[in-house]
Amino acid sequence: RYSPDQAASPDDPGRVTLGSGVLNITPALRLRVEASGSIVDDEWTVEPSLVNAAEADIEFRRFHGGLGGFRLLMEGVLKGFSIRREFESDLWRAVQANLDRHPKSDGTVVLYGQSGTGKTLALARAAIHLRLQSKLPVLVATSRLPNYQDVEVFCEEAEKAGADATVLIVDANLPAHRYKDFANG
């Protein structure tokens, strides 16, 4: 895990630590990309500390109440507020196999299932793993596919910084072919 001193400071536009370097997120890049999704920068993966039991209880309730978006969901996972579902090991194997075959793979892994089965939590845990262990840049979009041009700009910058691949996590309810069409673009 990253320590707080490795995270970007509040006045720093942000950074994404990669296995082979650092991708500095300029304000212009952040503004462009975050019109469509969120950049999971180093600040997202610093394990948050809890001050006391009362604060932990409030954070736990907020986490399970679904308030705060994907970033707070990731914080809750880092705090240990979620359980790991059995299907997550299969999901991770599929993601890892896709990354191992990169660039020869089709670039997509589709996770689907009934509401309330833990898909979004599994995606949050995957984002954490991809950032902390694999050191890959990650973008997250919820409810819809992001704008292709915005993602492409981020991928180009990540590639210049030495990233082997960029992972886009889309937490939306769309037909599988839409994700494949996006990846093929």
Secondary structure, DSSP 8 states (H G I E B T S, - for coil): -B-GGGS--TTS--EEEETTEEEE--HHHHHHHTTTSEE--GGGGB-----SHHHHHHHHHHHHHT-SHHHHHHHHHHTT-S---THHHHHHHHHHHHHHHTTSS---------TTSSHHHHHHHHHHHHHHTS---EEEEESS---HHHHHHHHHHHHHTT-S--EEEEE----HHHHHHHHH-
